[in-house]
Amino acid sequence: MNPLVIAMVAAAAMPTAGTKAPAFSLESTNGSKVGLDDYKGKTLVLAFFPKSFSGG
């Protein structure tokens, strides 16, 4: 695929600062499913690390 097309698709998927986060769920480190709705009304900070850098 054309690298420009890949970059455009990636940019379109990125949220804009200051907008509401889309609904999502992820697997936690203990294997349970955690969703954004689980933290409604609370402050939430997400940190993403490549698995290769986390020792996991």
Biopython code that builds the backbone (N, CA, C, O; Angstrom):
import numpy as np
from Bio.PDB.StructureBuilder import StructureBuilder

atoms = [
    (1, "MET", "N", (0.855, -1.184, 0.000)),
    (1, "MET", "CA", (0.000, 0.000, 0.000)),
    (1, "MET", "C", (0.898, 1.244, 0.000)),
    (1, "MET", "O", (1.998, 1.233, 0.553)),
    (2, "ASN", "N", (0.424, 2.270, -0.607)),
    (2, "ASN", "CA", (1.133, 3.537, -0.699)),
    (2, "ASN", "C", (1.363, 4.118, 0.699)),
    (2, "ASN", "O", (0.407, 4.223, 1.468)),
    (3, "PRO", "N", (2.602, 4.502, 1.060)),
    (3, "PRO", "CA", (2.879, 5.069, 2.391)),
    (3, "PRO", "C", (2.057, 6.310, 2.698)),
    (3, "PRO", "O", (1.709, 6.542, 3.855)),
    (4, "LEU", "N", (1.741, 7.107, 1.696)),
    (4, "LEU", "CA", (0.922, 8.299, 1.918)),
    (4, "LEU", "C", (-0.485, 7.908, 2.347)),
    (4, "LEU", "O", (-1.060, 8.541, 3.233)),
    (5, "VAL", "N", (-1.041, 6.882, 1.734)),
    (5, "VAL", "CA", (-2.376, 6.408, 2.106)),
    (5, "VAL", "C", (-2.361, 5.889, 3.537)),
    (5, "VAL", "O", (-3.281, 6.162, 4.308)),
    (6, "ILE", "N", (-1.326, 5.147, 3.893)),
    (6, "ILE", "CA", (-1.206, 4.630, 5.260)),
    (6, "ILE", "C", (-1.147, 5.785, 6.256)),
    (6, "ILE", "O", (-1.814, 5.736, 7.290)),
    (7, "ALA", "N", (-0.375, 6.806, 5.971)),
    (7, "ALA", "CA", (-0.265, 7.966, 6.852)),
    (7, "ALA", "C", (-1.593, 8.696, 6.977)),
    (7, "ALA", "O", (-1.941, 9.161, 8.063)),
    (8, "MET", "N", (-2.339, 8.803, 5.885)),
    (8, "MET", "CA", (-3.628, 9.490, 5.924)),
    (8, "MET", "C", (-4.634, 8.706, 6.763)),
    (8, "MET", "O", (-5.404, 9.298, 7.520)),
    (9, "VAL", "N", (-4.633, 7.394, 6.635)),
    (9, "VAL", "CA", (-5.553, 6.572, 7.426)),
    (9, "VAL", "C", (-5.194, 6.673, 8.900)),
    (9, "VAL", "O", (-6.084, 6.798, 9.741)),
    (10, "ALA", "N", (-3.918, 6.621, 9.227)),
    (10, "ALA", "CA", (-3.479, 6.726, 10.622)),
    (10, "ALA", "C", (-3.856, 8.086, 11.201)),
    (10, "ALA", "O", (-4.304, 8.162, 12.346)),
    (11, "ALA", "N", (-3.686, 9.147, 10.440)),
    (11, "ALA", "CA", (-4.023, 10.485, 10.916)),
    (11, "ALA", "C", (-5.518, 10.622, 11.128)),
    (11, "ALA", "O", (-5.943, 11.294, 12.068)),
    (12, "ALA", "N", (-6.321, 10.008, 10.288)),
    (12, "ALA", "CA", (-7.775, 10.098, 10.426)),
    (12, "ALA", "C", (-8.253, 9.387, 11.672)),
    (12, "ALA", "O", (-9.286, 9.758, 12.231)),
    (13, "ALA", "N", (-7.528, 8.369, 12.126)),
    (13, "ALA", "CA", (-7.932, 7.600, 13.291)),
    (13, "ALA", "C", (-7.499, 8.259, 14.595)),
    (13, "ALA", "O", (-7.988, 7.877, 15.658)),
    (14, "MET", "N", (-6.605, 9.230, 14.546)),
    (14, "MET", "CA", (-6.109, 9.878, 15.754)),
    (14, "MET", "C", (-7.138, 10.868, 16.287)),
    (14, "MET", "O", (-7.647, 11.694, 15.530)),
    (15, "PRO", "N", (-7.449, 10.796, 17.575)),
    (15, "PRO", "CA", (-8.378, 11.780, 18.153)),
    (15, "PRO", "C", (-7.708, 13.149, 18.247)),
    (15, "PRO", "O", (-6.482, 13.250, 18.302)),
    (16, "THR", "N", (-8.504, 14.170, 18.265)),
    (16, "THR", "CA", (-8.012, 15.531, 18.386)),
    (16, "THR", "C", (-8.015, 15.927, 19.855)),
    (16, "THR", "O", (-8.955, 15.613, 20.585)),
    (17, "ALA", "N", (-6.976, 16.610, 20.283)),
    (17, "ALA", "CA", (-6.893, 17.060, 21.673)),
    (17, "ALA", "C", (-8.120, 17.893, 22.024)),
    (17, "ALA", "O", (-8.538, 18.759, 21.255)),
    (18, "GLY", "N", (-8.689, 17.621, 23.195)),
    (18, "GLY", "CA", (-9.838, 18.377, 23.677)),
    (18, "GLY", "C", (-11.183, 17.768, 23.315)),
    (18, "GLY", "O", (-12.214, 18.232, 23.801)),
    (19, "THR", "N", (-11.199, 16.732, 22.466)),
    (19, "THR", "CA", (-12.457, 16.081, 22.122)),
    (19, "THR", "C", (-12.690, 14.888, 23.038)),
    (19, "THR", "O", (-11.758, 14.378, 23.660)),
    (20, "LYS", "N", (-13.945, 14.447, 23.114)),
    (20, "LYS", "CA", (-14.265, 13.291, 23.942)),
    (20, "LYS", "C", (-13.671, 12.033, 23.328)),
    (20, "LYS", "O", (-13.633, 11.873, 22.108)),
    (21, "ALA", "N", (-13.213, 11.151, 24.192)),
    (21, "ALA", "CA", (-12.639, 9.888, 23.723)),
    (21, "ALA", "C", (-13.751, 8.986, 23.211)),
    (21, "ALA", "O", (-14.849, 8.980, 23.767)),
    (22, "PRO", "N", (-13.481, 8.233, 22.169)),
    (22, "PRO", "CA", (-14.478, 7.266, 21.700)),
    (22, "PRO", "C", (-14.588, 6.111, 22.692)),
    (22, "PRO", "O", (-13.646, 5.837, 23.435)),
    (23, "ALA", "N", (-15.723, 5.441, 22.703)),
    (23, "ALA", "CA", (-15.899, 4.273, 23.575)),
    (23, "ALA", "C", (-14.904, 3.191, 23.158)),
    (23, "ALA", "O", (-14.747, 2.906, 21.970)),
    (24, "PHE", "N", (-14.245, 2.600, 24.129)),
    (24, "PHE", "CA", (-13.301, 1.522, 23.834)),
    (24, "PHE", "C", (-13.151, 0.633, 25.052)),
    (24, "PHE", "O", (-13.521, 1.010, 26.164)),
    (25, "SER", "N", (-12.608, -0.542, 24.830)),
    (25, "SER", "CA", (-12.257, -1.430, 25.931)),
    (25, "SER", "C", (-10.929, -2.091, 25.601)),
    (25, "SER", "O", (-10.582, -2.289, 24.436)),
    (26, "LEU", "N", (-10.198, -2.427, 26.654)),
    (26, "LEU", "CA", (-8.876, -3.023, 26.518)),
    (26, "LEU", "C", (-8.730, -4.148, 27.523)),
    (26, "LEU", "O", (-9.496, -4.239, 28.483)),
    (27, "GLU", "N", (-7.760, -4.991, 27.305)),
    (27, "GLU", "CA", (-7.452, -6.041, 28.270)),
    (27, "GLU", "C", (-6.433, -5.481, 29.260)),
    (27, "GLU", "O", (-5.405, -4.932, 28.864)),
    (28, "SER", "N", (-6.731, -5.628, 30.554)),
    (28, "SER", "CA", (-5.805, -5.139, 31.572)),
    (28, "SER", "C", (-4.634, -6.096, 31.721)),
    (28, "SER", "O", (-4.604, -7.162, 31.107)),
    (29, "THR", "N", (-3.681, -5.705, 32.537)),
    (29, "THR", "CA", (-2.502, -6.548, 32.745)),
    (29, "THR", "C", (-2.837, -7.865, 33.434)),
    (29, "THR", "O", (-2.071, -8.825, 33.343)),
    (30, "ASN", "N", (-3.983, -7.917, 34.129)),
    (30, "ASN", "CA", (-4.372, -9.176, 34.771)),
    (30, "ASN", "C", (-5.345, -9.986, 33.917)),
    (30, "ASN", "O", (-5.855, -11.016, 34.358)),
    (31, "GLY", "N", (-5.604, -9.514, 32.684)),
    (31, "GLY", "CA", (-6.428, -10.265, 31.747)),
    (31, "GLY", "C", (-7.904, -9.913, 31.738)),
    (31, "GLY", "O", (-8.653, -10.424, 30.905)),
    (32, "SER", "N", (-8.339, -9.047, 32.650)),
    (32, "SER", "CA", (-9.753, -8.664, 32.658)),
    (32, "SER", "C", (-10.004, -7.560, 31.633)),
    (32, "SER", "O", (-9.090, -6.816, 31.277)),
    (33, "LYS", "N", (-11.243, -7.458, 31.162)),
    (33, "LYS", "CA", (-11.617, -6.437, 30.182)),
    (33, "LYS", "C", (-12.002, -5.168, 30.930)),
    (33, "LYS", "O", (-12.805, -5.213, 31.862)),
    (34, "VAL", "N", (-11.434, -4.042, 30.529)),
    (34, "VAL", "CA", (-11.693, -2.748, 31.150)),
    (34, "VAL", "C", (-12.139, -1.796, 30.057)),
    (34, "VAL", "O", (-11.501, -1.698, 29.009)),
    (35, "GLY", "N", (-13.240, -1.091, 30.304)),
    (35, "GLY", "CA", (-13.750, -0.155, 29.318)),
    (35, "GLY", "C", (-13.752, 1.268, 29.824)),
    (35, "GLY", "O", (-13.684, 1.509, 31.029)),
    (36, "LEU", "N", (-13.830, 2.198, 28.914)),
    (36, "LEU", "CA", (-13.865, 3.616, 29.273)),
    (36, "LEU", "C", (-15.055, 3.915, 30.175)),
    (36, "LEU", "O", (-14.949, 4.733, 31.088)),
    (37, "ASP", "N", (-16.180, 3.263, 29.930)),
    (37, "ASP", "CA", (-17.377, 3.486, 30.760)),
    (37, "ASP", "C", (-17.157, 3.118, 32.220)),
    (37, "ASP", "O", (-17.849, 3.638, 33.095)),
    (38, "ASP", "N", (-16.210, 2.234, 32.501)),
    (38, "ASP", "CA", (-15.915, 1.848, 33.883)),
    (38, "ASP", "C", (-15.386, 3.019, 34.705)),
    (38, "ASP", "O", (-15.393, 2.967, 35.935)),
    (39, "TYR", "N", (-14.931, 4.062, 34.040)),
    (39, "TYR", "CA", (-14.328, 5.214, 34.724)),
    (39, "TYR", "C", (-15.113, 6.502, 34.500)),
    (39, "TYR", "O", (-14.584, 7.595, 34.696)),
    (40, "LYS", "N", (-16.358, 6.377, 34.096)),
    (40, "LYS", "CA", (-17.178, 7.564, 33.831)),
    (40, "LYS", "C", (-17.251, 8.439, 35.081)),
    (40, "LYS", "O", (-17.543, 7.950, 36.172)),
    (41, "GLY", "N", (-16.986, 9.731, 34.918)),
    (41, "GLY", "CA", (-17.029, 10.684, 36.016)),
    (41, "GLY", "C", (-15.748, 10.737, 36.828)),
    (41, "GLY", "O", (-15.669, 11.490, 37.799)),
    (42, "LYS", "N", (-14.737, 9.949, 36.452)),
    (42, "LYS", "CA", (-13.465, 9.927, 37.168)),
    (42, "LYS", "C", (-12.356, 10.398, 36.233)),
    (42, "LYS", "O", (-12.502, 10.357, 35.012)),
    (43, "THR", "N", (-11.263, 10.837, 36.810)),
    (43, "THR", "CA", (-10.102, 11.197, 36.015)),
    (43, "THR", "C", (-9.386, 9.920, 35.601)),
    (43, "THR", "O", (-9.172, 9.029, 36.423)),
    (44, "LEU", "N", (-9.023, 9.833, 34.348)),
    (44, "LEU", "CA", (-8.378, 8.639, 33.821)),
    (44, "LEU", "C", (-7.167, 9.038, 32.989)),
    (44, "LEU", "O", (-7.263, 9.893, 32.109)),
    (45, "VAL", "N", (-6.042, 8.419, 33.271)),
    (45, "VAL", "CA", (-4.828, 8.649, 32.497)),
    (45, "VAL", "C", (-4.419, 7.312, 31.903)),
    (45, "VAL", "O", (-4.269, 6.325, 32.622)),
    (46, "LEU", "N", (-4.240, 7.282, 30.594)),
    (46, "LEU", "CA", (-3.812, 6.067, 29.910)),
    (46, "LEU", "C", (-2.360, 6.218, 29.481)),
    (46, "LEU", "O", (-1.965, 7.256, 28.949)),
    (47, "ALA", "N", (-1.580, 5.187, 29.714)),
    (47, "ALA", "CA", (-0.189, 5.172, 29.266)),
    (47, "ALA", "C", (0.003, 3.935, 28.412)),
    (47, "ALA", "O", (-0.341, 2.830, 28.833)),
    (48, "PHE", "N", (0.537, 4.102, 27.245)),
    (48, "PHE", "CA", (0.753, 2.997, 26.321)),
    (48, "PHE", "C", (2.245, 2.790, 26.143)),
    (48, "PHE", "O", (2.984, 3.737, 25.875)),
    (49, "PHE", "N", (2.678, 1.572, 26.290)),
    (49, "PHE", "CA", (4.077, 1.219, 26.086)),
    (49, "PHE", "C", (4.135, 0.007, 25.169)),
    (49, "PHE", "O", (3.373, -0.944, 25.347)),
    (50, "PRO", "N", (5.024, 0.034, 24.199)),
    (50, "PRO", "CA", (5.185, -1.162, 23.370)),
    (50, "PRO", "C", (5.597, -2.342, 24.256)),
    (50, "PRO", "O", (6.415, -2.191, 25.163)),
    (51, "LYS", "N", (5.030, -3.496, 23.986)),
    (51, "LYS", "CA", (5.350, -4.671, 24.793)),
    (51, "LYS", "C", (6.854, -4.942, 24.824)),
    (51, "LYS", "O", (7.376, -5.434, 25.824)),
    (52, "SER", "N", (7.539, -4.627, 23.749)),
    (52, "SER", "CA", (8.970, -4.886, 23.697)),
    (52, "SER", "C", (9.754, -4.020, 24.681)),
    (52, "SER", "O", (10.881, -4.358, 25.043)),
    (53, "PHE", "N", (9.156, -2.890, 25.120)),
    (53, "PHE", "CA", (9.830, -2.012, 26.076)),
    (53, "PHE", "C", (9.371, -2.212, 27.511)),
    (53, "PHE", "O", (9.909, -1.591, 28.427)),
    (54, "SER", "N", (8.378, -3.075, 27.716)),
    (54, "SER", "CA", (7.797, -3.206, 29.050)),
    (54, "SER", "C", (8.281, -4.441, 29.797)),
    (54, "SER", "O", (7.968, -4.608, 30.976)),
    (55, "GLY", "N", (9.025, -5.294, 29.144)),
    (55, "GLY", "CA", (9.495, -6.511, 29.795)),
    (55, "GLY", "C", (8.406, -7.564, 29.937)),
    (55, "GLY", "O", (8.622, -8.601, 30.563)),
    (56, "GLY", "N", (7.219, -7.299, 29.349)),
    (56, "GLY", "CA", (6.087, -8.212, 29.497)),
    (56, "GLY", "C", (5.868, -9.129, 28.341)),
    (56, "GLY", "O", (4.941, -9.939, 28.363)),
]
sb = StructureBuilder()
sb.init_structure("model")
sb.init_model(0)
sb.init_chain("A")
sb.init_seg("    ")
for serial, (resi, resn, name, xyz) in enumerate(atoms, 1):
    if name == "N":
        sb.init_residue(resn, " ", resi, " ")
    sb.init_atom(name, np.array(xyz, "f"), 0.0, 1.0, " ", f" {name:<3s}", serial, name[0])
structure = sb.get_structure()
